[in-house]
Amino acid sequence: MALQSKHVINGTYGEVWLDGDKVSEAKALSAKVEKEKEDVPVCGRSGIDSKTTGYKGKGSVTLYKVNSRMMLKISDAIKNGEEVRLQILSALKDPAAYSAERVIIKDADFDDLTLIDWEVKKLGEVECPFTFTDWDLLDTIEPKEE
């Protein structure tokens, strides 16, 4: 059976929590793990193989500018030379999809802090890139044959 478009999950139903606080001004969230690889040339083969030697987690949360959430969370720590690690919980539950997906980033380390960024006739947004090393899959959506 062919894919039914109604089962494609819709980001409109996404939710974000930052250290247990719901972030209602969230517009977008992404996180990915990039594998670090080293080339492994093999005698007798033209192609270069590779070996995974580690990984790096990277992500970004985009917020509508309605408050000073990120400044309040990390400004003083940055000024004091402190490391701040936050938990990010993503939940995505489209009522037409098969199920829900929840992922927690355990140790988000935000790369920068936007203090000012506005423009006439433009809705305010703040892009907050981060790195991480640990995560858990709390709920996943199992593949189904349609």
N, CA, C and O atoms as CSV, one atom per row, in Angstrom:
chain,resi,resn,atom,element,x,y,z
A,1,MET,N,N,0.844,-1.175,0.000
A,1,MET,CA,C,0.000,0.000,0.000
A,1,MET,C,C,0.893,1.243,0.000
A,1,MET,O,O,1.983,1.217,0.573
A,2,ALA,N,N,0.458,2.302,-0.618
A,2,ALA,CA,C,1.228,3.541,-0.738
A,2,ALA,C,C,1.152,4.377,0.545
A,2,ALA,O,O,0.239,4.230,1.358
A,3,LEU,N,N,2.119,5.233,0.690
A,3,LEU,CA,C,2.144,6.165,1.817
A,3,LEU,C,C,0.888,7.025,1.813
A,3,LEU,O,O,0.476,7.528,0.767
A,4,GLN,N,N,0.286,7.191,2.974
A,4,GLN,CA,C,-0.859,8.092,3.112
A,4,GLN,C,C,-0.352,9.397,3.717
A,4,GLN,O,O,0.211,9.399,4.812
A,5,SER,N,N,-0.548,10.489,3.017
A,5,SER,CA,C,0.012,11.775,3.443
A,5,SER,C,C,-0.480,12.206,4.819
A,5,SER,O,O,0.210,12.953,5.512
A,6,LYS,N,N,-1.652,11.752,5.226
A,6,LYS,CA,C,-2.162,12.149,6.543
A,6,LYS,C,C,-1.286,11.634,7.682
A,6,LYS,O,O,-1.368,12.142,8.800
A,7,HIS,N,N,-0.455,10.637,7.413
A,7,HIS,CA,C,0.406,10.092,8.457
A,7,HIS,C,C,1.767,10.787,8.564
A,7,HIS,O,O,2.554,10.490,9.463
A,8,VAL,N,N,2.036,11.708,7.645
A,8,VAL,CA,C,3.282,12.474,7.727
A,8,VAL,C,C,3.155,13.440,8.905
A,8,VAL,O,O,2.221,14.240,8.958
A,9,ILE,N,N,4.076,13.366,9.827
A,9,ILE,CA,C,3.966,14.153,11.058
A,9,ILE,C,C,4.188,15.635,10.771
A,9,ILE,O,O,5.050,16.007,9.975
A,10,ASN,N,N,3.402,16.461,11.425
A,10,ASN,CA,C,3.368,17.902,11.189
A,10,ASN,C,C,4.013,18.630,12.367
A,10,ASN,O,O,3.597,18.461,13.513
A,11,GLY,N,N,5.028,19.437,12.078
A,11,GLY,CA,C,5.749,20.172,13.115
A,11,GLY,C,C,4.902,21.170,13.888
A,11,GLY,O,O,5.319,21.643,14.945
A,12,THR,N,N,3.733,21.492,13.382
A,12,THR,CA,C,2.837,22.405,14.095
A,12,THR,C,C,2.517,21.881,15.490
A,12,THR,O,O,2.213,22.657,16.395
A,13,TYR,N,N,2.585,20.570,15.659
A,13,TYR,CA,C,2.239,19.958,16.946
A,13,TYR,C,C,3.466,19.733,17.838
A,13,TYR,O,O,3.388,19.025,18.842
A,14,GLY,N,N,4.584,20.332,17.466
A,14,GLY,CA,C,5.790,20.195,18.264
A,14,GLY,C,C,5.750,21.058,19.514
A,14,GLY,O,O,5.146,22.131,19.528
A,15,GLU,N,N,6.398,20.576,20.555
A,15,GLU,CA,C,6.522,21.311,21.813
A,15,GLU,C,C,7.960,21.210,22.300
A,15,GLU,O,O,8.663,20.239,22.020
A,16,VAL,N,N,8.387,22.248,23.044
A,16,VAL,CA,C,9.747,22.301,23.579
A,16,VAL,C,C,9.680,22.639,25.061
A,16,VAL,O,O,8.923,23.514,25.479
A,17,TRP,N,N,10.488,21.927,25.852
A,17,TRP,CA,C,10.689,22.267,27.260
A,17,TRP,C,C,12.180,22.493,27.471
A,17,TRP,O,O,13.006,21.731,26.970
A,18,LEU,N,N,12.515,23.528,28.204
A,18,LEU,CA,C,13.902,23.856,28.522
A,18,LEU,C,C,14.047,23.787,30.032
A,18,LEU,O,O,13.457,24.590,30.754
A,19,ASP,N,N,14.830,22.830,30.509
A,19,ASP,CA,C,14.978,22.574,31.943
A,19,ASP,C,C,13.628,22.461,32.652
A,19,ASP,O,O,13.442,22.982,33.751
A,20,GLY,N,N,12.696,21.772,32.005
A,20,GLY,CA,C,11.393,21.522,32.605
A,20,GLY,C,C,10.355,22.606,32.403
A,20,GLY,O,O,9.191,22.417,32.759
A,21,ASP,N,N,10.754,23.751,31.833
A,21,ASP,CA,C,9.811,24.838,31.576
A,21,ASP,C,C,9.345,24.774,30.122
A,21,ASP,O,O,10.162,24.704,29.205
A,22,LYS,N,N,8.016,24.800,29.917
A,22,LYS,CA,C,7.501,24.791,28.552
A,22,LYS,C,C,7.859,26.107,27.870
A,22,LYS,O,O,7.680,27.183,28.442
A,23,VAL,N,N,8.364,26.010,26.646
A,23,VAL,CA,C,8.783,27.167,25.865
A,23,VAL,C,C,7.706,27.421,24.812
A,23,VAL,O,O,7.790,26.926,23.689
A,24,SER,N,N,6.702,28.192,25.190
A,24,SER,CA,C,5.565,28.401,24.283
A,24,SER,C,C,5.928,29.275,23.089
A,24,SER,O,O,5.207,29.278,22.092
A,25,GLU,N,N,7.034,30.018,23.168
A,25,GLU,CA,C,7.444,30.883,22.055
A,25,GLU,C,C,8.331,30.152,21.039
A,25,GLU,O,O,8.882,30.779,20.134
A,26,ALA,N,N,8.470,28.820,21.188
A,26,ALA,CA,C,9.294,28.053,20.257
A,26,ALA,C,C,8.683,28.046,18.867
A,26,ALA,O,O,7.478,27.852,18.705
A,27,LYS,N,N,9.525,28.258,17.871
A,27,LYS,CA,C,9.109,28.215,16.469
A,27,LYS,C,C,9.645,26.972,15.773
A,27,LYS,O,O,8.964,26.380,14.936
A,28,ALA,N,N,10.870,26.576,16.121
A,28,ALA,CA,C,11.503,25.431,15.470
A,28,ALA,C,C,12.569,24.843,16.391
A,28,ALA,O,O,13.145,25.538,17.228
A,29,LEU,N,N,12.811,23.564,16.216
A,29,LEU,CA,C,13.851,22.881,16.973
A,29,LEU,C,C,14.444,21.802,16.083
A,29,LEU,O,O,13.719,21.059,15.421
A,30,SER,N,N,15.762,21.722,16.074
A,30,SER,CA,C,16.432,20.648,15.345
A,30,SER,C,C,17.640,20.199,16.150
A,30,SER,O,O,18.272,20.994,16.845
A,31,ALA,N,N,17.947,18.932,16.046
A,31,ALA,CA,C,19.151,18.380,16.674
A,31,ALA,C,C,19.596,17.200,15.827
A,31,ALA,O,O,18.777,16.390,15.392
A,32,LYS,N,N,20.879,17.110,15.601
A,32,LYS,CA,C,21.408,15.988,14.832
A,32,LYS,C,C,22.752,15.578,15.397
A,32,LYS,O,O,23.443,16.352,16.059
A,33,VAL,N,N,23.098,14.330,15.111
A,33,VAL,CA,C,24.387,13.783,15.525
A,33,VAL,C,C,25.218,13.590,14.266
A,33,VAL,O,O,24.827,12.863,13.352
A,34,GLU,N,N,26.369,14.250,14.231
A,34,GLU,CA,C,27.288,14.113,13.106
A,34,GLU,C,C,28.406,13.160,13.505
A,34,GLU,O,O,29.119,13.389,14.481
A,35,LYS,N,N,28.546,12.086,12.732
A,35,LYS,CA,C,29.616,11.135,13.005
A,35,LYS,C,C,30.949,11.727,12.563
A,35,LYS,O,O,31.042,12.343,11.502
A,36,GLU,N,N,31.959,11.540,13.368
A,36,GLU,CA,C,33.319,11.908,12.996
A,36,GLU,C,C,33.987,10.652,12.468
A,36,GLU,O,O,33.970,9.604,13.114
A,37,LYS,N,N,34.581,10.770,11.277
A,37,LYS,CA,C,35.173,9.609,10.631
A,37,LYS,C,C,36.610,9.902,10.234
A,37,LYS,O,O,36.992,11.045,9.988
A,38,GLU,N,N,37.383,8.842,10.180
A,38,GLU,CA,C,38.759,8.943,9.699
A,38,GLU,C,C,38.902,8.013,8.502
A,38,GLU,O,O,38.427,6.878,8.524
A,39,ASP,N,N,39.563,8.508,7.457
A,39,ASP,CA,C,39.773,7.691,6.262
A,39,ASP,C,C,40.651,6.491,6.570
A,39,ASP,O,O,41.599,6.578,7.349
A,40,VAL,N,N,40.316,5.357,5.938
A,40,VAL,CA,C,41.097,4.135,6.070
A,40,VAL,C,C,41.385,3.598,4.670
A,40,VAL,O,O,40.582,2.849,4.114
A,41,PRO,N,N,42.537,3.981,4.093
A,41,PRO,CA,C,42.896,3.423,2.790
A,41,PRO,C,C,43.211,1.928,2.952
A,41,PRO,O,O,43.869,1.527,3.913
A,42,VAL,N,N,42.737,1.115,2.009
A,42,VAL,CA,C,42.956,-0.326,2.080
A,42,VAL,C,C,43.718,-0.757,0.822
A,42,VAL,O,O,43.339,-0.396,-0.292
A,43,CYS,N,N,44.787,-1.528,1.006
A,43,CYS,CA,C,45.569,-2.024,-0.118
A,43,CYS,C,C,44.686,-2.822,-1.068
A,43,CYS,O,O,43.842,-3.605,-0.634
A,44,GLY,N,N,44.885,-2.619,-2.355
A,44,GLY,CA,C,44.158,-3.366,-3.364
A,44,GLY,C,C,42.776,-2.803,-3.686
A,44,GLY,O,O,42.063,-3.376,-4.510
A,45,ARG,N,N,42.378,-1.687,-3.052
A,45,ARG,CA,C,41.076,-1.089,-3.320
A,45,ARG,C,C,41.260,0.380,-3.681
A,45,ARG,O,O,42.014,1.106,-3.033
A,46,SER,N,N,40.565,0.797,-4.717
A,46,SER,CA,C,40.647,2.196,-5.121
A,46,SER,C,C,39.854,3.099,-4.190
A,46,SER,O,O,40.231,4.244,-3.940
A,47,GLY,N,N,38.750,2.566,-3.682
A,47,GLY,CA,C,37.897,3.361,-2.809
A,47,GLY,C,C,38.486,3.491,-1.416
A,47,GLY,O,O,39.123,2.571,-0.903
A,48,ILE,N,N,38.261,4.640,-0.819
A,48,ILE,CA,C,38.721,4.887,0.550
A,48,ILE,C,C,37.577,4.553,1.495
A,48,ILE,O,O,36.473,5.081,1.361
A,49,ASP,N,N,37.846,3.686,2.437
A,49,ASP,CA,C,36.853,3.349,3.455
A,49,ASP,C,C,37.000,4.340,4.608
A,49,ASP,O,O,37.848,5.231,4.558
A,50,SER,N,N,36.191,4.189,5.628
A,50,SER,CA,C,36.306,5.087,6.777
A,50,SER,C,C,35.927,4.348,8.052
A,50,SER,O,O,35.234,3.331,8.022
A,51,LYS,N,N,36.393,4.877,9.158
A,51,LYS,CA,C,36.114,4.337,10.488
A,51,LYS,C,C,35.554,5.464,11.334
A,51,LYS,O,O,36.139,6.545,11.406
A,52,THR,N,N,34.418,5.214,11.977
A,52,THR,CA,C,33.843,6.200,12.883
A,52,THR,C,C,34.706,6.275,14.135
A,52,THR,O,O,35.010,5.256,14.755
A,53,THR,N,N,35.100,7.504,14.502
A,53,THR,CA,C,35.965,7.699,15.666
A,53,THR,C,C,35.273,8.482,16.786
A,53,THR,O,O,35.847,8.679,17.857
A,54,GLY,N,N,34.063,8.918,16.538
A,54,GLY,CA,C,33.323,9.673,17.548
A,54,GLY,C,C,32.121,10.333,16.918
A,54,GLY,O,O,31.751,10.018,15.788
A,55,TYR,N,N,31.518,11.238,17.639
A,55,TYR,CA,C,30.375,11.982,17.115
A,55,TYR,C,C,30.284,13.327,17.808
A,55,TYR,O,O,30.884,13.550,18.860
A,56,LYS,N,N,29.515,14.224,17.189
A,56,LYS,CA,C,29.259,15.528,17.772
A,56,LYS,C,C,27.788,15.850,17.580
A,56,LYS,O,O,27.273,15.796,16.463
A,57,GLY,N,N,27.124,16.181,18.655
A,57,GLY,CA,C,25.726,16.572,18.592
A,57,GLY,C,C,25.623,18.072,18.382
A,57,GLY,O,O,26.276,18.855,19.073
A,58,LYS,N,N,24.789,18.467,17.412
A,58,LYS,CA,C,24.563,19.883,17.127
A,58,LYS,C,C,23.074,20.116,16.967
A,58,LYS,O,O,22.342,19.233,16.519
A,59,GLY,N,N,22.633,21.299,17.333
A,59,GLY,CA,C,21.228,21.615,17.158
A,59,GLY,C,C,20.982,23.099,17.231
A,59,GLY,O,O,21.904,23.901,17.382
A,60,SER,N,N,19.708,23.448,17.119
A,60,SER,CA,C,19.312,24.843,17.187
A,60,SER,C,C,17.839,24.918,17.565
A,60,SER,O,O,17.021,24.120,17.105
A,61,VAL,N,N,17.520,25.879,18.401
A,61,VAL,CA,C,16.135,26.178,18.704
A,61,VAL,C,C,15.882,27.620,18.257
A,61,VAL,O,O,16.678,28.516,18.537
A,62,THR,N,N,14.772,27.828,17.564
A,62,THR,CA,C,14.379,29.166,17.118
A,62,THR,C,C,13.184,29.595,17.953
A,62,THR,O,O,12.194,28.872,18.064
A,63,LEU,N,N,13.292,30.777,18.535
A,63,LEU,CA,C,12.241,31.303,19.402
A,63,LEU,C,C,11.694,32.597,18.826
A,63,LEU,O,O,12.450,33.425,18.318
A,64,TYR,N,N,10.384,32.770,18.905
A,64,TYR,CA,C,9.824,34.090,18.640
A,64,TYR,C,C,10.261,34.985,19.789
A,64,TYR,O,O,10.276,34.549,20.940
A,65,LYS,N,N,10.613,36.212,19.497
A,65,LYS,CA,C,11.091,37.130,20.535
A,65,LYS,C,C,9.887,37.720,21.268
A,65,LYS,O,O,9.312,38.723,20.843
A,66,VAL,N,N,9.522,37.081,22.371
A,66,VAL,CA,C,8.424,37.588,23.200
A,66,VAL,C,C,8.873,37.816,24.649
A,66,VAL,O,O,8.153,38.412,25.450
A,67,ASN,N,N,10.078,37.327,24.964
A,67,ASN,CA,C,10.608,37.524,26.317
A,67,ASN,C,C,12.138,37.439,26.264
A,67,ASN,O,O,12.726,37.343,25.186
A,68,SER,N,N,12.760,37.476,27.417
A,68,SER,CA,C,14.230,37.442,27.514
A,68,SER,C,C,14.713,36.099,28.059
A,68,SER,O,O,15.719,36.047,28.766
A,69,ARG,N,N,14.010,35.021,27.741
A,69,ARG,CA,C,14.283,33.701,28.318
A,69,ARG,C,C,15.767,33.314,28.281
A,69,ARG,O,O,16.341,32.964,29.312
A,70,MET,N,N,16.383,33.375,27.106
A,70,MET,CA,C,17.765,32.911,26.990
A,70,MET,C,C,18.737,33.836,27.715
A,70,MET,O,O,19.717,33.371,28.297
A,71,MET,N,N,18.474,35.138,27.683
A,71,MET,CA,C,19.335,36.059,28.438
A,71,MET,C,C,19.269,35.734,29.920
A,71,MET,O,O,20.295,35.727,30.601
A,72,LEU,N,N,18.082,35.468,30.421
A,72,LEU,CA,C,17.919,35.145,31.839
A,72,LEU,C,C,18.575,33.813,32.192
A,72,LEU,O,O,19.099,33.658,33.295
A,73,LYS,N,N,18.555,32.851,31.272
A,73,LYS,CA,C,19.113,31.521,31.537
A,73,LYS,C,C,20.641,31.501,31.547
A,73,LYS,O,O,21.249,30.838,32.387
A,74,ILE,N,N,21.276,32.243,30.594
A,74,ILE,CA,C,22.718,32.025,30.441
A,74,ILE,C,C,23.593,33.281,30.479
A,74,ILE,O,O,24.817,33.155,30.470
A,75,SER,N,N,23.022,34.477,30.519
A,75,SER,CA,C,23.825,35.700,30.450
A,75,SER,C,C,24.842,35.795,31.593
A,75,SER,O,O,26.033,35.983,31.346
A,76,ASP,N,N,24.387,35.670,32.818
A,76,ASP,CA,C,25.298,35.801,33.962
A,76,ASP,C,C,26.379,34.721,33.951
A,76,ASP,O,O,27.536,34.990,34.274
A,77,ALA,N,N,26.002,33.516,33.583
A,77,ALA,CA,C,26.979,32.425,33.543
A,77,ALA,C,C,28.078,32.724,32.532
A,77,ALA,O,O,29.256,32.502,32.814
A,78,ILE,N,N,27.705,33.228,31.356
A,78,ILE,CA,C,28.708,33.560,30.339
A,78,ILE,C,C,29.650,34.635,30.880
A,78,ILE,O,O,30.868,34.519,30.744
A,79,LYS,N,N,29.090,35.677,31.493
A,79,LYS,CA,C,29.917,36.758,32.030
A,79,LYS,C,C,30.863,36.269,33.120
A,79,LYS,O,O,31.957,36.808,33.286
A,80,ASN,N,N,30.440,35.245,33.864
A,80,ASN,CA,C,31.251,34.719,34.963
A,80,ASN,C,C,32.150,33.559,34.546
A,80,ASN,O,O,32.821,32.959,35.386
A,81,GLY,N,N,32.164,33.241,33.249
A,81,GLY,CA,C,33.015,32.159,32.764
A,81,GLY,C,C,32.531,30.773,33.161
A,81,GLY,O,O,33.322,29.831,33.183
A,82,GLU,N,N,31.257,30.629,33.474
A,82,GLU,CA,C,30.699,29.350,33.902
A,82,GLU,C,C,30.094,28.598,32.717
A,82,GLU,O,O,29.615,29.207,31.761
A,83,GLU,N,N,30.123,27.285,32.793
A,83,GLU,CA,C,29.465,26.423,31.807
A,83,GLU,C,C,28.045,26.179,32.265
A,83,GLU,O,O,27.814,25.812,33.417
A,84,VAL,N,N,27.098,26.377,31.377
A,84,VAL,CA,C,25.701,26.092,31.678
A,84,VAL,C,C,25.248,24.987,30.735
A,84,VAL,O,O,25.325,25.136,29.516
A,85,ARG,N,N,24.783,23.893,31.289
A,85,ARG,CA,C,24.246,22.785,30.502
A,85,ARG,C,C,22.767,22.664,30.831
A,85,ARG,O,O,22.385,22.563,31.997
A,86,LEU,N,N,21.936,22.677,29.792
A,86,LEU,CA,C,20.493,22.642,29.975
A,86,LEU,C,C,19.901,21.397,29.325
A,86,LEU,O,O,20.492,20.829,28.406
A,87,GLN,N,N,18.742,20.979,29.802
A,87,GLN,CA,C,18.008,19.882,29.186
A,87,GLN,C,C,16.958,20.446,28.233
A,87,GLN,O,O,16.243,21.393,28.561
A,88,ILE,N,N,16.882,19.845,27.051
A,88,ILE,CA,C,15.862,20.226,26.077
A,88,ILE,C,C,15.026,18.985,25.801
A,88,ILE,O,O,15.548,17.940,25.413
A,89,LEU,N,N,13.723,19.116,26.006
A,89,LEU,CA,C,12.805,18.029,25.691
A,89,LEU,C,C,11.982,18.437,24.473
A,89,LEU,O,O,11.357,19.498,24.461
A,90,SER,N,N,11.989,17.593,23.460
A,90,SER,CA,C,11.173,17.807,22.267
A,90,SER,C,C,10.056,16.784,22.266
A,90,SER,O,O,10.299,15.593,22.465
A,91,ALA,N,N,8.831,17.241,22.041
A,91,ALA,CA,C,7.687,16.343,21.908
A,91,ALA,C,C,6.954,16.701,20.625
A,91,ALA,O,O,6.684,17.872,20.358
A,92,LEU,N,N,6.636,15.691,19.838
A,92,LEU,CA,C,5.940,15.905,18.571
A,92,LEU,C,C,4.822,14.879,18.480
A,92,LEU,O,O,5.070,13.680,18.345
A,93,LYS,N,N,3.582,15.368,18.557
A,93,LYS,CA,C,2.422,14.466,18.551
A,93,LYS,C,C,1.328,15.034,17.655
A,93,LYS,O,O,0.485,15.814,18.097
A,94,ASP,N,N,1.358,14.633,16.410
A,94,ASP,CA,C,0.341,15.014,15.437
A,94,ASP,C,C,-0.820,14.035,15.604
A,94,ASP,O,O,-0.603,12.825,15.535
A,95,PRO,N,N,-2.038,14.518,15.819
A,95,PRO,CA,C,-3.156,13.596,16.029
A,95,PRO,C,C,-3.442,12.676,14.839
A,95,PRO,O,O,-4.062,11.629,15.025
A,96,ALA,N,N,-3.016,13.030,13.635
A,96,ALA,CA,C,-3.242,12.179,12.465
A,96,ALA,C,C,-2.104,11.189,12.238
A,96,ALA,O,O,-2.227,10.283,11.413
A,97,ALA,N,N,-1.008,11.350,12.955
A,97,ALA,CA,C,0.147,10.466,12.785
A,97,ALA,C,C,-0.073,9.167,13.569
A,97,ALA,O,O,-1.015,9.058,14.354
A,98,TYR,N,N,0.796,8.202,13.348
A,98,TYR,CA,C,0.663,6.910,14.007
A,98,TYR,C,C,0.893,6.977,15.514
A,98,TYR,O,O,0.276,6.232,16.275
A,99,SER,N,N,1.769,7.856,15.932
A,99,SER,CA,C,2.128,7.902,17.346
A,99,SER,C,C,2.821,9.226,17.635
A,99,SER,O,O,2.694,10.181,16.869
A,100,ALA,N,N,3.547,9.278,18.734
A,100,ALA,CA,C,4.261,10.487,19.141
A,100,ALA,C,C,5.747,10.181,19.246
A,100,ALA,O,O,6.166,9.028,19.352
A,101,GLU,N,N,6.533,11.260,19.214
A,101,GLU,CA,C,7.981,11.126,19.340
A,101,GLU,C,C,8.457,12.108,20.396
A,101,GLU,O,O,8.126,13.293,20.351
A,102,ARG,N,N,9.237,11.609,21.347
A,102,ARG,CA,C,9.828,12.480,22.363
A,102,ARG,C,C,11.312,12.143,22.489
A,102,ARG,O,O,11.702,10.980,22.598
A,103,VAL,N,N,12.126,13.201,22.469
A,103,VAL,CA,C,13.571,13.059,22.591
A,103,VAL,C,C,14.044,14.086,23.602
A,103,VAL,O,O,13.595,15.232,23.593
A,104,ILE,N,N,14.956,13.672,24.478
A,104,ILE,CA,C,15.528,14.616,25.433
A,104,ILE,C,C,17.020,14.773,25.160
A,104,ILE,O,O,17.756,13.790,25.068
A,105,ILE,N,N,17.448,16.021,25.033
A,105,ILE,CA,C,18.864,16.363,24.956
A,105,ILE,C,C,19.279,16.659,26.394
A,105,ILE,O,O,18.727,17.558,27.028
A,106,LYS,N,N,20.238,15.915,26.902
A,106,LYS,CA,C,20.554,15.985,28.328
A,106,LYS,C,C,21.504,17.119,28.706
A,106,LYS,O,O,21.487,17.572,29.851
A,107,ASP,N,N,22.317,17.579,27.786
A,107,ASP,CA,C,23.387,18.510,28.163
A,107,ASP,C,C,23.635,19.562,27.088
A,107,ASP,O,O,24.757,19.709,26.602
A,108,ALA,N,N,22.589,20.289,26.720
A,108,ALA,CA,C,22.740,21.317,25.691
A,108,ALA,C,C,23.626,22.443,26.198
A,108,ALA,O,O,23.411,22.991,27.280
A,109,ASP,N,N,24.623,22.774,25.395
A,109,ASP,CA,C,25.555,23.861,25.688
A,109,ASP,C,C,25.377,24.891,24.568
A,109,ASP,O,O,25.832,24.683,23.443
A,110,PHE,N,N,24.710,26.001,24.888
A,110,PHE,CA,C,24.400,27.000,23.869
A,110,PHE,C,C,25.664,27.728,23.429
A,110,PHE,O,O,26.481,28.134,24.256
A,111,ASP,N,N,25.814,27.887,22.105
A,111,ASP,CA,C,27.028,28.429,21.496
A,111,ASP,C,C,27.147,29.936,21.621
A,111,ASP,O,O,28.252,30.475,21.687
A,112,ASP,N,N,26.006,30.618,21.651
A,112,ASP,CA,C,26.058,32.070,21.707
A,112,ASP,C,C,24.810,32.601,22.401
A,112,ASP,O,O,23.903,31.845,22.748
A,113,LEU,N,N,24.784,33.884,22.590
A,113,LEU,CA,C,23.647,34.555,23.225
A,113,LEU,C,C,23.344,35.815,22.436
A,113,LEU,O,O,24.166,36.729,22.373
A,114,THR,N,N,22.158,35.861,21.831
A,114,THR,CA,C,21.739,37.048,21.092
A,114,THR,C,C,21.221,38.077,22.091
A,114,THR,O,O,20.255,37.824,22.811
A,115,LEU,N,N,21.867,39.233,22.128
A,115,LEU,CA,C,21.432,40.304,23.024
A,115,LEU,C,C,20.461,41.248,22.329
A,115,LEU,O,O,19.482,41.691,22.928
A,116,ILE,N,N,20.732,41.553,21.070
A,116,ILE,CA,C,19.887,42.474,20.308
A,116,ILE,C,C,19.832,41.997,18.861
A,116,ILE,O,O,20.865,41.697,18.262
A,117,ASP,N,N,18.616,41.926,18.297
A,117,ASP,CA,C,18.455,41.572,16.897
A,117,ASP,C,C,17.020,41.898,16.490
A,117,ASP,O,O,16.110,41.092,16.687
A,118,TRP,N,N,16.828,43.090,15.921
A,118,TRP,CA,C,15.490,43.474,15.477
A,118,TRP,C,C,15.575,44.289,14.211
A,118,TRP,O,O,16.616,44.855,13.880
A,119,GLU,N,N,14.446,44.338,13.501
A,119,GLU,CA,C,14.368,45.059,12.244
A,119,GLU,C,C,12.925,45.540,12.061
A,119,GLU,O,O,11.979,44.841,12.424
A,120,VAL,N,N,12.770,46.741,11.494
A,120,VAL,CA,C,11.455,47.312,11.242
A,120,VAL,C,C,10.624,46.362,10.365
A,120,VAL,O,O,11.132,45.800,9.395
A,121,LYS,N,N,9.377,46.196,10.710
A,121,LYS,CA,C,8.410,45.379,9.974
A,121,LYS,C,C,8.804,43.912,9.895
A,121,LYS,O,O,8.411,43.217,8.957
A,122,LYS,N,N,9.567,43.435,10.854
A,122,LYS,CA,C,9.969,42.034,10.870
A,122,LYS,C,C,9.664,41.464,12.253
A,122,LYS,O,O,10.023,42.061,13.268
A,123,LEU,N,N,9.001,40.304,12.290
A,123,LEU,CA,C,8.733,39.659,13.566
A,123,LEU,C,C,10.049,39.260,14.222
A,123,LEU,O,O,10.963,38.771,13.559
A,124,GLY,N,N,10.134,39.472,15.521
A,124,GLY,CA,C,11.356,39.159,16.239
A,124,GLY,C,C,11.543,37.663,16.438
A,124,GLY,O,O,10.620,36.957,16.844
A,125,GLU,N,N,12.749,37.191,16.146
A,125,GLU,CA,C,13.134,35.799,16.357
A,125,GLU,C,C,14.536,35.759,16.929
A,125,GLU,O,O,15.349,36.654,16.695
A,126,VAL,N,N,14.803,34.705,17.682
A,126,VAL,CA,C,16.142,34.471,18.217
A,126,VAL,C,C,16.531,33.044,17.859
A,126,VAL,O,O,15.821,32.092,18.184
A,127,GLU,N,N,17.669,32.912,17.185
A,127,GLU,CA,C,18.218,31.604,16.836
A,127,GLU,C,C,19.227,31.229,17.906
A,127,GLU,O,O,20.126,32.014,18.208
A,128,CYS,N,N,19.093,30.039,18.487
A,128,CYS,CA,C,19.939,29.608,19.601
A,128,CYS,C,C,20.622,28.283,19.271
A,128,CYS,O,O,20.076,27.224,19.581
A,129,PRO,N,N,21.810,28.315,18.645
A,129,PRO,CA,C,22.517,27.075,18.327
A,129,PRO,C,C,23.146,26.470,19.581
A,129,PRO,O,O,23.524,27.182,20.511
A,130,PHE,N,N,23.250,25.141,19.584
A,130,PHE,CA,C,23.846,24.455,20.735
A,130,PHE,C,C,24.560,23.188,20.288
A,130,PHE,O,O,24.356,22.698,19.178
A,131,THR,N,N,25.392,22.674,21.167
A,131,THR,CA,C,26.013,21.371,20.995
A,131,THR,C,C,25.578,20.504,22.171
A,131,THR,O,O,25.097,21.005,23.187
A,132,PHE,N,N,25.759,19.185,22.012
A,132,PHE,CA,C,25.400,18.260,23.087
A,132,PHE,C,C,26.157,16.959,22.899
A,132,PHE,O,O,26.671,16.680,21.816
A,133,THR,N,N,26.224,16.165,23.958
A,133,THR,CA,C,26.908,14.874,23.875
A,133,THR,C,C,26.028,13.704,24.274
A,133,THR,O,O,26.415,12.554,24.067
A,134,ASP,N,N,24.846,13.965,24.845
A,134,ASP,CA,C,24.027,12.865,25.326
A,134,ASP,C,C,22.551,13.135,25.079
A,134,ASP,O,O,22.103,14.280,25.139
A,135,TRP,N,N,21.812,12.093,24.805
A,135,TRP,CA,C,20.379,12.198,24.540
A,135,TRP,C,C,19.729,10.861,24.845
A,135,TRP,O,O,20.403,9.833,24.916
A,136,ASP,N,N,18.413,10.881,25.024
A,136,ASP,CA,C,17.610,9.665,25.169
A,136,ASP,C,C,16.399,9.755,24.265
A,136,ASP,O,O,15.809,10.822,24.098
A,137,LEU,N,N,16.037,8.623,23.683
A,137,LEU,CA,C,14.810,8.510,22.907
A,137,LEU,C,C,13.732,8.039,23.874
A,137,LEU,O,O,13.740,6.880,24.290
A,138,LEU,N,N,12.812,8.912,24.235
A,138,LEU,CA,C,11.776,8.571,25.196
A,138,LEU,C,C,10.592,7.863,24.538
A,138,LEU,O,O,10.096,6.866,25.064
A,139,ASP,N,N,10.142,8.369,23.399
A,139,ASP,CA,C,9.071,7.758,22.620
A,139,ASP,C,C,9.465,7.822,21.153
A,139,ASP,O,O,9.981,8.837,20.685
A,140,THR,N,N,9.221,6.740,20.431
A,140,THR,CA,C,9.536,6.705,19.003
A,140,THR,C,C,8.314,6.208,18.230
A,140,THR,O,O,7.393,5.624,18.802
A,141,ILE,N,N,8.328,6.451,16.932
A,141,ILE,CA,C,7.244,6.011,16.049
A,141,ILE,C,C,7.781,4.852,15.224
A,141,ILE,O,O,8.701,5.026,14.424
A,142,GLU,N,N,7.214,3.681,15.417
A,142,GLU,CA,C,7.663,2.478,14.712
A,142,GLU,C,C,7.226,2.537,13.246
A,142,GLU,O,O,6.120,2.987,12.945
A,143,PRO,N,N,8.089,2.085,12.338
A,143,PRO,CA,C,7.687,2.018,10.926
A,143,PRO,C,C,6.516,1.060,10.746
A,143,PRO,O,O,6.454,0.011,11.386
A,144,LYS,N,N,5.594,1.431,9.872
A,144,LYS,CA,C,4.432,0.602,9.563
A,144,LYS,C,C,4.298,0.496,8.054
A,144,LYS,O,O,4.628,1.428,7.321
A,145,GLU,N,N,3.815,-0.638,7.604
A,145,GLU,CA,C,3.507,-0.815,6.187
A,145,GLU,C,C,2.128,-0.210,5.935
A,145,GLU,O,O,1.185,-0.489,6.674
A,146,GLU,N,N,2.010,0.598,4.916
A,146,GLU,CA,C,0.715,1.218,4.596
A,146,GLU,C,C,0.047,0.468,3.483
A,146,GLU,O,O,-1.053,0.832,3.067
